[in-house]
Amino acid sequence: MITSVRLQNFRSYKDESFEFEPGVNIVVGPNASGKTNLLEGVMVLARGGSYRARDSELVQFGKPWGRLDGNFQKQTRAVKIKLSGDQSAKSFVIDDKPLKRLSLERTVPVVLFEPEHLQLLGRGPETRRDYFDELLERSQPHFKTLSSNYRRTLAQRNALLKHHRTQAVEQLFAWNIRLSELGAQIAAARQNLIDQIDKNISKNYSRIAKKRSKVEIRYDSQFPAANYASRMLSKLEKTVDLDFERGFTASGPHREDFTFYLDAKPASATASRGETRSLLLALKIFELQLIEKSRGSPPIFLLDDVFSELDGSRRRALVDSLRDYQTIITTTDAEAVLEYFSDKQTLIALK
């Protein structure tokens, strides 16, 4: 839980401070008043980085540095960003202890729901891979290292594919083995996550949509889970000529996708606007529960201007899911949000 934040030379804020209460905090203001920047500041303090920009872009234009200070339930935290030309340097301080980076254990659990997430079904495979892989990084301590190792190995193999074939082919086999081993681990982690989601998402969706429906998420893996590594290795060996022609690796987890089904039909093609929003809400509720279970404490729930995207029944379903979490909601219309909260809430007005 966060109790206060100070933003200095951060985005649109020269030097502003805000206080938060344990329950629902509603940040209201017109467009371009800094609502999203405030949420972003909380996210940077909690997780160490922004969800929408590079570190250098967080510092107010024309300033050499930016700083965030936050008081949380059990600790104080600060993030400092210094600029030098085109370069940026970021450092952290937790309870007066300086750190150069934050491990997963040192982050504060937080879940974000913002308008871009409503495009998860309709955009390309990379969007879905990024979403589920980031969720794995935030809930499984080893996955970020695994993912980084896979990307480095993939980059090495792709670099070899751009050399002359006779010069690269001898080195390629070792990279094929390593890439297949790491790829199998990523695929197994993804499949395990999807299996967890599928246990509860139909129930969550039916409660939100007010009708009984079956929701399924399928991991469209290129190879069977039982022998993923050996099958991927075989594929890499068989298609090596094509990969040399392309100049990149066409097989592996970096080329796979996820498909959402609603009542056995692909949701991206058949789901209505309201059904899509219900599905995404059900997924976000699972995300809250997963992060709470994996981290051992309830996450802070950040909602960036999504109330306007939901009708009355879906707003009520969302409100029901917020009761056990500290929540910060941004909106341009406080009345549209306040009517759904009978309990105490805190209003933060921006100009």
NUTI-781664 format. One line per 8 residues: number of its first residue (from 1); their letters; for each residue x, y, z of N, C-alpha, C. Coordinates in steps of 0.2 Angstrom, whole numbers, m for minus. Layout:
BEGIN
NUM> a> X Y Z X Y Z X Y Z ~ ...
***
This chain:
BEGIN
1> mitsvrlq> 4 m6 0 0 0 0 4 6 0 ~ 3 11 m4 6 17 m4 2 23 m1 ~ 6 27 3 2 32 7 3 39 4 ~ 9 40 1 11 47 m2 16 46 m7 ~ 16 51 m12 21 51 m17 23 59 m18 ~ 29 60 m20 31 66 m22 35 66 m29 ~ 33 70 m33 36 70 m40 39 76 m42 ~ 46 76 m43 50 82 m45 53 81 m52
9> nfrsykde> 51 86 m56 54 86 m63 52 79 m66 ~ 46 76 m65 44 70 m67 38 72 m72 ~ 39 70 m78 34 71 m83 31 79 m83 ~ 25 79 m81 22 86 m81 22 89 m74 ~ 25 86 m70 26 89 m63 32 92 m61 ~ 32 98 m59 39 101 m57 40 99 m50 ~ 35 100 m45 36 97 m38 29 97 m35 ~ 26 91 m35 20 90 m32 20 84 m28
17> sfefepgv> 15 84 m23 15 79 m18 7 77 m18 ~ 6 70 m17 m1 68 m16 m1 62 m11 ~ m7 62 m7 m8 57 m2 m13 52 m4 ~ m13 46 m2 m17 41 m4 m20 37 2 ~ m26 35 2 m29 31 7 m29 24 6 ~ m31 19 11 m30 12 10 m35 10 4 ~ m41 13 4 m46 10 0 m46 13 m8 ~ m51 15 m10 m52 18 m17 m50 25 m17
25> nivvgpna> m45 27 m21 m43 34 m22 m45 36 m30 ~ m49 41 m31 m51 43 m37 m48 50 m39 ~ m44 49 m44 m40 55 m47 m44 58 m53 ~ m46 64 m52 m51 67 m57 m48 73 m59 ~ m49 74 m66 m46 80 m69 m47 80 m77 ~ m47 86 m80 m47 86 m87 m42 82 m91 ~ m42 81 m97 m37 78 m101 m31 83 m101 ~ m25 80 m101 m19 83 m100 m17 87 m94
33> sgktnlle> m21 84 m88 m20 87 m82 m14 83 m78 ~ m12 78 m80 m7 74 m77 m9 68 m73 ~ m15 65 m75 m18 59 m71 m14 53 m73 ~ m13 52 m79 m9 46 m81 m2 47 m78 ~ 1 53 m79 8 54 m76 8 52 m69 ~ 3 53 m65 3 52 m58 3 44 m57 ~ m1 41 m61 m1 33 m60 6 30 m62 ~ 9 33 m67 15 31 m70 20 32 m64
41> gvmvlarg> 20 37 m61 25 39 m55 24 33 m50 ~ 18 31 m48 17 26 m43 20 19 m46 ~ 19 18 m52 21 12 m56 29 12 m55 ~ 32 17 m57 40 18 m57 42 16 m50 ~ 39 19 m45 41 18 m38 40 11 m36 ~ 35 8 m38 33 1 m36 37 m4 m40 ~ 38 m3 m46 41 m8 m50 48 m7 m53 ~ 50 0 m53 56 2 m55 57 5 m62
49> gsyrards> 51 4 m66 51 6 m73 44 8 m75 ~ 44 12 m81 37 14 m83 35 9 m88 ~ 28 9 m89 25 4 m93 24 7 m100 ~ 26 13 m101 25 16 m108 30 21 m111 ~ 36 21 m107 41 26 m109 48 24 m107 ~ 53 26 m110 60 25 m108 62 30 m102 ~ 67 28 m98 69 32 m92 70 39 m94 ~ 73 40 m100 75 47 m102 69 52 m103
57> elvqfgkp> 63 48 m105 57 52 m107 53 54 m101 ~ 55 51 m95 51 52 m89 53 59 m85 ~ 59 61 m87 62 68 m84 58 73 m88 ~ 56 78 m84 53 84 m87 57 87 m92 ~ 54 89 m98 58 92 m104 63 98 m101 ~ 69 98 m103 74 103 m102 77 103 m95 ~ 75 98 m91 78 97 m84 83 91 m84 ~ 88 92 m80 94 87 m80 93 81 m76
65> wgrldgnf> 87 81 m72 86 76 m67 78 75 m65 ~ 76 70 m63 70 69 m61 70 64 m55 ~ 65 65 m50 65 61 m44 58 59 m42 ~ 57 53 m39 51 51 m36 52 49 m29 ~ 48 51 m24 49 49 m17 42 46 m15 ~ 42 40 m12 36 37 m10 36 34 m3 ~ 31 35 1 30 31 7 25 26 6 ~ 27 20 8 23 14 7 22 11 14
73> qkqtravk> 18 6 15 15 4 22 21 2 26 ~ 26 m1 23 32 m3 27 39 m1 25 ~ 39 4 21 45 7 19 45 13 15 ~ 51 17 14 51 22 10 55 21 4 ~ 53 24 m2 57 22 m8 58 28 m12 ~ 64 29 m16 65 34 m20 68 32 m27 ~ 66 35 m32 69 34 m39 72 40 m41 ~ 78 40 m43 82 46 m46 84 44 m53
81> iklsgdqs> 83 49 m58 85 48 m65 89 54 m66 ~ 95 53 m69 99 59 m71 101 58 m78 ~ 100 64 m82 102 64 m89 109 67 m90 ~ 112 64 m95 118 67 m98 118 66 m105 ~ 116 71 m109 116 71 m116 110 66 m118 ~ 111 61 m122 106 56 m124 106 50 m119 ~ 110 50 m114 110 45 m109 107 46 m103 ~ 104 41 m99 101 42 m93 103 37 m88
89> aksfvidd> 104 39 m82 106 34 m76 101 34 m71 ~ 98 28 m69 93 27 m64 96 24 m58 ~ 94 26 m52 96 23 m46 90 23 m41 ~ 90 19 m36 85 18 m31 87 18 m24 ~ 83 20 m20 85 20 m13 78 17 m9 ~ 80 12 m5 74 9 m1 76 9 6 ~ 73 13 10 74 13 17 81 15 18 ~ 83 21 14 90 24 15 96 19 12
97> kplkrlsl> 94 13 9 99 9 6 99 10 m2 ~ 105 12 m4 105 13 m12 106 7 m16 ~ 102 7 m21 102 1 m26 103 3 m33 ~ 106 m1 m37 106 1 m44 101 m2 m48 ~ 98 m8 m46 92 m11 m49 88 m14 m44 ~ 81 m16 m46 77 m19 m42 76 m26 m44 ~ 77 m31 m39 75 m38 m41 67 m38 m40 ~ 64 m44 m42 57 m45 m41 55 m44 m34
105> ertvpvvl> 59 m47 m29 58 m47 m22 58 m40 m19 ~ 61 m35 m22 61 m28 m20 56 m24 m23 ~ 52 m27 m28 47 m23 m31 41 m23 m26 ~ 36 m18 m27 30 m18 m24 25 m21 m28 ~ 21 m26 m26 16 m29 m31 11 m23 m33 ~ 10 m23 m40 5 m18 m43 2 m21 m49 ~ m4 m20 m50 m8 m22 m57 m10 m16 m60 ~ m9 m15 m66 m12 m9 m70 m17 m12 m75
113> fepehlql> m22 m8 m76 m27 m9 m81 m28 m2 m85 ~ m26 m2 m91 m27 4 m95 m30 3 m102 ~ m32 8 m105 m36 7 m111 m32 3 m117 ~ m25 3 m117 m22 m1 m122 m23 m9 m121 ~ m24 m11 m114 m26 m18 m113 m32 m20 m116 ~ m37 m16 m118 m43 m18 m121 m42 m20 m129 ~ m35 m19 m131 m34 m21 m138 m30 m27 m138 ~ m30 m31 m132 m26 m37 m132 m28 m42 m137
121> lgrgpetr> m34 m43 m138 m37 m48 m143 m36 m46 m150 ~ m36 m40 m152 m36 m38 m159 m30 m36 m162 ~ m25 m35 m158 m18 m34 m160 m14 m40 m162 ~ m8 m39 m164 m4 m45 m167 m1 m49 m161 ~ 2 m55 m163 4 m60 m158 9 m57 m153 ~ 13 m52 m155 18 m49 m150 15 m46 m144 ~ 9 m43 m145 5 m40 m140 4 m45 m134 ~ 1 m51 m137 m1 m56 m132 5 m59 m129
129> rdyfdell> 10 m60 m133 16 m63 m130 19 m59 m124 ~ 19 m52 m126 22 m48 m121 18 m48 m115 ~ 11 m48 m115 7 m48 m109 8 m54 m105 ~ 8 m60 m108 8 m66 m104 15 m67 m101 ~ 20 m65 m105 27 m65 m103 29 m61 m97 ~ 26 m55 m98 27 m50 m92 24 m52 m86 ~ 18 m55 m86 14 m58 m81 18 m64 m77 ~ 22 m68 m82 26 m73 m79 32 m70 m75
137> ersqphfk> 35 m64 m78 41 m61 m75 39 m58 m68 ~ 33 m56 m67 31 m53 m61 28 m58 m56 ~ 27 m64 m58 25 m69 m53 29 m75 m52 ~ 34 m76 m57 39 m81 m56 46 m78 m56 ~ 50 m79 m50 57 m75 m50 62 m77 m55 ~ 61 m83 m58 66 m86 m63 65 m84 m70 ~ 59 m82 m71 57 m81 m78 60 m75 m82 ~ 61 m70 m79 64 m64 m82 71 m66 m84
145> tlssnyrr> 75 m70 m80 82 m72 m82 81 m77 m88 ~ 76 m82 m88 75 m86 m93 74 m83 m100 ~ 69 m78 m99 67 m74 m105 73 m70 m108 ~ 77 m67 m104 83 m64 m106 88 m68 m109 ~ 89 m74 m107 94 m79 m109 92 m81 m116 ~ 85 m82 m117 82 m84 m123 83 m79 m129 ~ 82 m73 m127 83 m67 m132 90 m66 m134 ~ 95 m67 m129 102 m67 m131 104 m72 m136
153> tlaqrnal> 102 m78 m134 103 m84 m138 100 m83 m145 ~ 94 m81 m145 91 m80 m152 95 m75 m156 ~ 97 m69 m153 101 m64 m156 107 m67 m159 ~ 111 m71 m155 117 m74 m158 115 m79 m164 ~ 110 m83 m163 109 m87 m169 107 m83 m175 ~ 103 m77 m174 101 m73 m180 107 m70 m183 ~ 112 m68 m179 118 m65 m181 122 m69 m186 ~ 122 m76 m184 125 m81 m188 122 m82 m194
161> lkhhrtqa> 115 m81 m194 111 m82 m201 113 m77 m206 ~ 116 m71 m204 117 m66 m208 124 m66 m211 ~ 128 m71 m209 135 m73 m211 134 m78 m217 ~ 140 m79 m221 140 m84 m226 139 m91 m223 ~ 135 m95 m226 133 m101 m224 138 m105 m222 ~ 143 m106 m226 149 m111 m224 153 m108 m218 ~ 153 m102 m217 157 m99 m211 153 m100 m205 ~ 146 m101 m205 142 m101 m199 139 m107 m197
169> veqlfawn> 139 m112 m202 135 m118 m201 138 m123 m195 ~ 145 m122 m194 148 m126 m189 146 m124 m182 ~ 145 m117 m181 144 m114 m175 136 m115 m173 ~ 132 m116 m178 125 m115 m178 122 m121 m173 ~ 125 m127 m174 122 m132 m170 122 m131 m162 ~ 127 m128 m160 127 m127 m153 122 m122 m151 ~ 121 m117 m155 116 m112 m153 109 m115 m154 ~ 108 m120 m159 102 m123 m160 100 m127 m153
177> irlselga> 104 m130 m151 103 m134 m144 101 m130 m139 ~ 105 m125 m138 104 m120 m132 97 m117 m133 ~ 96 m114 m139 89 m111 m140 83 m116 m139 ~ 84 m122 m141 79 m127 m140 77 m128 m133 ~ 83 m129 m129 82 m130 m122 78 m124 m118 ~ 81 m118 m120 77 m112 m117 70 m111 m119 ~ 69 m113 m126 62 m112 m128 58 m117 m125 ~ 60 m123 m124 55 m128 m120 53 m125 m113
185> qiaaarqn> 58 m122 m110 56 m120 m103 51 m114 m103 ~ 52 m110 m108 47 m104 m109 41 m107 m111 ~ 40 m111 m116 34 m114 m118 30 m118 m112 ~ 34 m121 m108 31 m125 m102 28 m120 m97 ~ 32 m114 m96 30 m109 m91 23 m106 m94 ~ 23 m104 m100 17 m101 m103 11 m106 m103 ~ 12 m112 m104 7 m117 m104 4 m118 m97 ~ 9 m118 m92 6 m118 m85 2 m112 m83
193> lidqidkn> 4 m106 m85 0 m100 m84 m7 m101 m87 ~ m7 m103 m93 m13 m103 m97 m18 m108 m93 ~ m15 m114 m91 m19 m119 m87 m22 m116 m81 ~ m18 m112 m77 m21 m109 m71 m26 m104 m73 ~ m25 m100 m78 m31 m95 m80 m37 m99 m82 ~ m37 m104 m86 m42 m108 m88 m47 m111 m83 ~ m44 m112 m77 m47 m115 m71 m53 m110 m69 ~ m52 m103 m69 m56 m98 m66 m59 m93 m71
201> isknysri> m57 m92 m77 m59 m87 m81 m66 m87 m83 ~ m68 m93 m84 m75 m94 m86 m80 m91 m81 ~ m78 m93 m74 m82 m91 m69 m82 m84 m68 ~ m76 m81 m68 m76 m73 m68 m79 m70 m74 ~ m79 m72 m80 m82 m69 m85 m90 m70 m85 ~ m92 m75 m83 m99 m76 m82 m102 m71 m77 ~ m99 m70 m71 m101 m66 m66 m101 m59 m69 ~ m96 m57 m73 m96 m50 m75 m101 m49 m81
209> akkrskve> m102 m54 m85 m106 m53 m91 m113 m54 m89 ~ m115 m57 m83 m121 m59 m81 m125 m64 m86 ~ m120 m68 m88 m123 m74 m92 m118 m80 m92 ~ m120 m86 m92 m116 m92 m92 m112 m93 m98 ~ m106 m93 m98 m102 m93 m104 m95 m97 m103 ~ m93 m100 m108 m86 m104 m107 m81 m100 m111 ~ m76 m98 m107 m70 m95 m110 m64 m99 m109 ~ m60 m99 m115 m54 m103 m115 m49 m99 m118
217> irydsqfp> m42 m100 m116 m37 m97 m119 m32 m103 m121 ~ m30 m103 m127 m26 m108 m130 m19 m105 m132 ~ m14 m109 m129 m7 m107 m131 m6 m111 m138 ~ m5 m107 m143 m4 m110 m149 4 m111 m150 ~ 6 m116 m147 13 m119 m147 14 m122 m154 ~ 20 m121 m156 22 m125 m162 24 m132 m161 ~ 25 m134 m155 28 m141 m154 24 m143 m147 ~ 23 m150 m147 20 m153 m141 24 m152 m135
225> aanyasrm> 21 m151 m129 25 m149 m123 29 m155 m121 ~ 27 m161 m122 31 m167 m120 38 m168 m123 ~ 39 m165 m129 45 m166 m132 47 m160 m136 ~ 45 m154 m133 46 m147 m136 53 m146 m138 ~ 58 m147 m134 65 m146 m135 68 m150 m141 ~ 66 m157 m141 69 m161 m147 65 m159 m153 ~ 59 m158 m153 55 m156 m159 57 m149 m162 ~ 59 m144 m157 61 m138 m160 68 m138 m163
233> lsklektv> 72 m142 m160 79 m143 m162 79 m147 m169 ~ 74 m152 m170 74 m155 m177 71 m150 m182 ~ 67 m145 m180 64 m140 m185 69 m135 m187 ~ 73 m133 m182 79 m128 m183 84 m131 m188 ~ 85 m138 m187 90 m141 m192 87 m142 m199 ~ 81 m144 m199 78 m145 m206 76 m139 m210 ~ 75 m133 m206 74 m127 m210 79 m122 m210 ~ 85 m124 m209 91 m120 m208 92 m116 m215
241> dldfergf> 91 m119 m221 92 m116 m227 87 m110 m228 ~ 81 m111 m226 76 m106 m226 78 m100 m221 ~ 80 m102 m215 82 m97 m210 88 m93 m213 ~ 93 m96 m217 98 m92 m220 95 m87 m225 ~ 90 m89 m229 87 m85 m234 84 m79 m231 ~ 80 m81 m225 76 m75 m222 81 m71 m218 ~ 86 m74 m215 91 m70 m211 88 m69 m203 ~ 83 m74 m202 81 m74 m195 78 m81 m193
249> tasgphre> 77 m82 m187 74 m89 m184 67 m89 m184 ~ 64 m93 m188 57 m93 m189 53 m98 m184 ~ 57 m102 m180 53 m107 m175 55 m105 m168 ~ 51 m106 m164 52 m105 m157 47 m101 m153 ~ 47 m100 m147 42 m96 m143 41 m89 m145 ~ 46 m86 m148 46 m79 m150 41 m78 m157 ~ 39 m84 m159 34 m84 m165 28 m87 m164 ~ 26 m88 m157 20 m91 m155 15 m86 m153
257> dftfylda> 8 m89 m152 3 m84 m151 m2 m87 m146 ~ m7 m84 m144 m12 m86 m139 m19 m84 m142 ~ m24 m89 m142 m30 m87 m145 m35 m88 m139 ~ m40 m83 m139 m45 m83 m134 m52 m85 m137 ~ m55 m90 m134 m61 m93 m136 m67 m91 m132 ~ m73 m89 m135 m79 m88 m131 m84 m92 m133 ~ m86 m97 m129 m91 m102 m131 m89 m105 m138 ~ m82 m108 m138 m79 m112 m143 m78 m108 m149
265> kpasatas> m79 m101 m149 m78 m97 m155 m72 m92 m154 ~ m68 m91 m159 m62 m86 m158 m65 m79 m156 ~ m63 m77 m150 m66 m71 m148 m64 m65 m152 ~ m58 m65 m155 m56 m59 m159 m60 m58 m165 ~ m64 m63 m167 m68 m63 m173 m75 m62 m172 ~ m77 m65 m166 m84 m65 m165 m87 m61 m159 ~ m82 m59 m154 m85 m56 m148 m87 m49 m149 ~ m92 m47 m146 m94 m40 m146 m90 m36 m142
273> rgetrsll> m91 m29 m143 m87 m24 m139 m88 m26 m131 ~ m94 m27 m129 m95 m28 m122 m92 m35 m120 ~ m93 m40 m124 m90 m46 m122 m82 m46 m122 ~ m79 m42 m126 m72 m41 m126 m70 m38 m119 ~ m74 m33 m117 m72 m29 m111 m73 m34 m105 ~ m78 m38 m105 m79 m43 m100 m74 m48 m99 ~ m71 m50 m105 m66 m55 m105 m59 m52 m102 ~ m58 m46 m104 m52 m42 m102 m53 m41 m94
281> lalkifel> m58 m39 m92 m59 m38 m85 m58 m45 m81 ~ m61 m50 m84 m60 m57 m80 m53 m59 m80 ~ m49 m57 m85 m42 m58 m85 m38 m54 m80 ~ m40 m48 m80 m37 m43 m75 m38 m45 m67 ~ m44 m48 m66 m46 m51 m60 m42 m57 m58 ~ m40 m61 m63 m36 m66 m62 m29 m64 m60 ~ m27 m59 m64 m20 m56 m63 m19 m53 m56 ~ m24 m50 m53 m24 m47 m46 m23 m53 m42
289> qlieksrg> m27 m59 m43 m27 m64 m38 m20 m68 m39 ~ m17 m69 m45 m11 m72 m46 m5 m68 m43 ~ m5 m62 m44 0 m58 m41 0 m58 m33 ~ m6 m57 m30 m7 m58 m23 m4 m65 m20 ~ m6 m70 m24 m4 m77 m22 4 m78 m22 ~ 6 m75 m28 14 m76 m29 18 m72 m24 ~ 15 m66 m23 19 m61 m19 18 m61 m11 ~ 12 m64 m10 10 m65 m3 7 m58 0
297> sppiflld> 5 m53 m4 2 m47 m1 m2 m45 m7 ~ m8 m41 m5 m12 m39 m11 m9 m33 m15 ~ m9 m33 m21 m6 m28 m25 m10 m21 m25 ~ m7 m16 m27 m10 m10 m28 m13 m10 m35 ~ m20 m8 m36 m23 m9 m42 m24 m2 m45 ~ m20 m1 m51 m21 6 m54 m25 5 m61 ~ m30 10 m61 m35 10 m66 m35 16 m70 ~ m32 16 m76 m31 22 m80 m37 24 m85
305> dvfseldg> m42 27 m83 m47 30 m87 m51 24 m91 ~ m52 18 m87 m56 13 m90 m63 13 m89 ~ m65 17 m83 m72 17 m82 m76 19 m87 ~ m74 24 m91 m78 26 m97 m79 21 m102 ~ m75 16 m102 m75 11 m107 m80 5 m105 ~ m83 5 m99 m87 0 m97 m94 3 m95 ~ m99 m2 m97 m106 0 m95 m107 m1 m88 ~ m113 0 m86 m115 0 m78 m114 m7 m75
313> srrralvd> m116 m13 m78 m115 m19 m75 m108 m21 m75 ~ m104 m19 m80 m97 m21 m79 m93 m16 m74 ~ m95 m10 m74 m92 m6 m68 m94 m9 m61 ~ m100 m11 m60 m101 m14 m54 m97 m21 m53 ~ m96 m25 m58 m92 m31 m57 m85 m29 m55 ~ m83 m24 m59 m76 m21 m57 m75 m19 m50 ~ m80 m15 m48 m80 m12 m41 m80 m18 m36 ~ m84 m23 m37 m84 m29 m33 m77 m32 m32
321> slrdyqti> m73 m32 m37 m67 m35 m37 m62 m31 m34 ~ m63 m24 m32 m58 m20 m29 m58 m20 m22 ~ m63 m23 m19 m64 m22 m12 m58 m23 m7 ~ m54 m28 m9 m49 m30 m5 m42 m27 m7 ~ m42 m22 m11 m36 m19 m14 m36 m12 m13 ~ m30 m9 m12 m30 m2 m13 m30 0 m20 ~ m34 5 m22 m35 6 m29 m34 13 m31 ~ m31 15 m36 m31 22 m39 m34 22 m45
329> itttdaea> m39 26 m46 m43 26 m52 m42 33 m55 ~ m41 34 m62 m41 41 m65 m47 41 m69 ~ m50 47 m69 m56 49 m73 m57 56 m75 ~ m60 58 m80 m62 65 m81 m69 66 m78 ~ m72 61 m76 m79 62 m73 m80 59 m67 ~ m79 63 m61 m79 59 m55 m86 57 m53 ~ m92 60 m56 m98 58 m54 m100 51 m57 ~ m97 49 m63 m98 43 m66 m95 37 m62
337> vleyfsdk> m90 39 m58 m86 34 m54 m89 33 m47 ~ m90 39 m44 m93 39 m37 m99 36 m36 ~ m104 36 m41 m110 32 m39 m110 25 m38 ~ m104 22 m40 m103 15 m39 m100 13 m32 ~ m98 18 m28 m95 16 m22 m99 19 m16 ~ m101 14 m12 m105 16 m6 m100 17 0 ~ m95 14 m1 m90 14 5 m86 21 4 ~ m81 22 9 m77 28 9 m72 28 3
345> qtlialk> m72 33 0 m67 34 m5 m64 41 m5 ~ m58 42 m8 m54 48 m7 m54 51 m14 ~ m55 58 m15 m55 61 m21 m49 66 m22 ~ m45 65 m27 m39 69 m28 m41 73 m35 ~ m41 79 m34 m43 84 m40 m37 87 m43 ~ m36 86 m49 m31 90 m53 m34 95 m57 ~ m30 100 m59 m32 106 m63 m29 105 m70
***
